[in-house]
Amino acid sequence: MDQGRIAKLTKMQRACLRLVARPMTSKEIARELGIASNTVDQHLKAAMATLGVNSRQQAARLLMEYESPPSPQSLVSQLQSLAGSEPDVLPALSSIDDMGRESPVGGEELRERRAPFDTDPPADRAKIKWPFSTDGRRGNDLRPIERMIWIFVIMILLIMSFAMLASTAETIGRIRSSIAADS
């Protein structure tokens, strides 16, 4: 697979494909990412077109193969073929733990250590979905309950603004009448 095609995938396309690989449906992915299921389908269709595949599972598999680090065994065999040496003289994959000790690194442990440096935000963190366009997304992709909440919030803010305006006008009127009475 051409790595250039995979590099063209957007963050949201990658996030959707990762969840397809779990496997999850469009509705489940939408709930996980906080977007509409139609938006999920659009991201997946664009990803499939970019990768030149016919199914979302194929696209997810290609992304997983691209993102998953090679297993230590495959690295050893690659090093053997490159160096032409015996397996026991090859350096093992290792890392230094918090206590300064060297320990072998497996695929899952490597993913866990890389997690804080991933650029995609965790899906479990709640984000505010604004009723206007941010980050290039359309402003009307809110769910109906989110729209109702925003209508309520905007209505409360307008009522508070008008109350403050009326209070300010009344205060100014009292100040003027007290100044006029003193004169």
C-alpha positions in Angstrom: 0.0 0.0 0.0 1.2 3.4 -0.9 2.1 5.2 2.4 1.4 8.5 0.8 -2.3 7.6 0.5 -2.5 6.8 4.2 -0.7 10.1 5.0 -3.5 11.9 3.2 -6.1 10.7 5.7 -7.5 13.3 8.0 -7.5 12.9 11.8 -11.2 12.2 11.8 -11.0 9.7 9.0 -8.2 7.9 11.0 -10.3 8.0 14.2 -13.3 6.5 12.4 -11.2 3.8 10.8 -9.6 2.9 14.1 -13.1 2.4 15.6 -14.2 0.4 12.5 -11.3 -2.0 13.3 -12.7 -2.6 16.8 -15.4 -3.4 15.1 -18.0 -0.7 15.7 -21.1 0.5 13.7 -21.5 4.0 12.4 -23.9 4.8 15.2 -21.5 3.5 17.8 -18.6 5.5 16.2 -20.8 8.6 16.1 -21.6 8.3 19.9 -17.9 7.7 20.6 -16.7 10.7 18.7 -19.7 13.0 19.4 -20.6 13.5 15.8 -23.6 12.5 13.6 -23.6 9.0 12.1 -24.0 10.5 8.6 -20.8 12.4 9.2 -19.1 9.2 10.2 -20.3 7.6 6.9 -18.9 10.6 5.0 -15.5 10.3 6.7 -15.4 6.6 6.0 -16.4 7.0 2.3 -13.7 9.7 1.8 -11.1 7.4 3.5 -12.1 4.5 1.3 -11.8 6.7 -1.8 -8.4 8.0 -0.6 -7.1 4.5 0.0 -8.7 3.1 -3.2 -10.6 0.2 -1.4 -14.2 -0.9 -1.6 -15.0 -1.6 2.0 -14.6 0.1 5.3 -13.1 -3.0 6.8 -10.3 -3.1 4.1 -9.6 0.6 4.8 -9.4 -0.1 8.5 -7.2 -3.1 8.0 -4.8 -1.0 5.9 -4.6 1.8 8.5 -4.0 -0.8 11.3 -1.2 -2.4 9.3 0.3 1.0 8.7 0.0 2.2 12.4 0.9 -1.0 14.2 4.5 -1.3 15.0 6.3 -4.4 13.7 6.5 -7.3 16.2 9.9 -7.9 17.9 10.1 -11.3 16.1 9.7 -9.7 12.7 12.4 -7.1 13.6 14.8 -9.9 14.6 14.2 -11.7 11.4 14.7 -8.5 9.4 17.9 -7.8 11.3 19.1 -11.3 10.7 18.5 -11.0 6.9 20.3 -7.7 6.9 23.2 -8.6 9.1 23.5 -12.3 8.3 24.1 -13.0 11.9 22.8 -15.4 14.6 19.7 -14.5 16.6 21.6 -14.4 20.0 24.0 -11.7 18.9 21.2 -9.4 17.7 20.2 -6.6 20.1 16.8 -7.1 21.6 14.2 -4.3 21.6 14.2 -2.7 25.0 13.5 0.4 26.8 14.5 2.0 30.1 11.8 1.9 32.7 11.2 4.5 35.5 13.8 2.9 37.8 16.5 3.0 35.1 16.3 -0.7 34.3 16.2 -2.0 30.8 13.2 -4.0 29.9 11.8 -5.6 26.7 9.1 -3.6 24.9 6.1 -5.4 23.4 3.6 -4.0 20.9 0.9 -3.2 23.5 3.3 -1.6 25.9 4.8 0.5 23.1 1.3 1.8 22.2 0.6 2.6 25.8 3.8 4.6 26.1 3.1 6.4 22.8 -0.5 7.3 23.9 0.3 10.6 25.6 2.0 11.8 22.5 -0.8 10.9 20.0 -2.3 13.9 18.3 -5.9 12.7 18.3 -7.8 13.8 21.4 -9.2 11.0 23.5 -12.8 10.2 22.7 -13.9 10.0 26.3 -13.0 13.7 27.0 -16.2 15.8 26.6 -15.8 18.7 24.2 -18.1 21.6 23.8 -19.8 21.5 20.4 -20.3 25.2 19.4 -23.4 26.1 17.4 -21.1 27.9 14.9 -18.3 26.6 12.6 -15.0 25.8 14.3 -12.1 23.8 13.0 -13.6 23.7 9.6 -16.6 21.7 10.6 -20.1 22.7 9.7 -22.1 24.5 12.4 -25.3 22.5 11.9 -24.0 19.0 12.6 -25.4 19.2 16.2 -27.9 16.6 17.4 -31.4 17.8 18.2 -30.8 17.7 22.0 -27.6 19.8 21.6 -29.5 22.3 19.5 -32.2 22.6 22.1 -29.6 23.1 24.8 -27.9 25.9 22.8 -31.3 27.6 22.2 -31.9 27.5 25.9 -28.4 28.8 26.8 -28.7 31.7 24.2 -32.2 32.6 25.4 -30.9 32.8 29.1 -28.0 34.9 28.0 -30.3 37.3 26.1 -32.7 37.6 29.0 -29.7 38.4 31.3 -28.4 40.9 28.9 -31.7 42.7 28.6 -32.1 42.7 32.4 -28.7 44.2 32.8 -29.5 46.8 30.1 -32.8 47.7 31.8 -31.1 47.9 35.2 -28.4 50.2 33.8 -31.0 52.4 32.1 -33.0 52.6 35.4 -29.8 53.5 37.4 -28.9 56.2 34.9 -32.4 57.6 35.1 -32.3 57.7 38.9 -28.9 59.4 38.8 -30.3 62.0 36.4 -33.4 62.6 38.5 -31.4 63.0 41.7 -29.0 65.4 39.9 -32.0 67.4 38.6 -33.6 67.5 42.1 -30.4 68.8 43.6 -30.2 71.6 41.1 
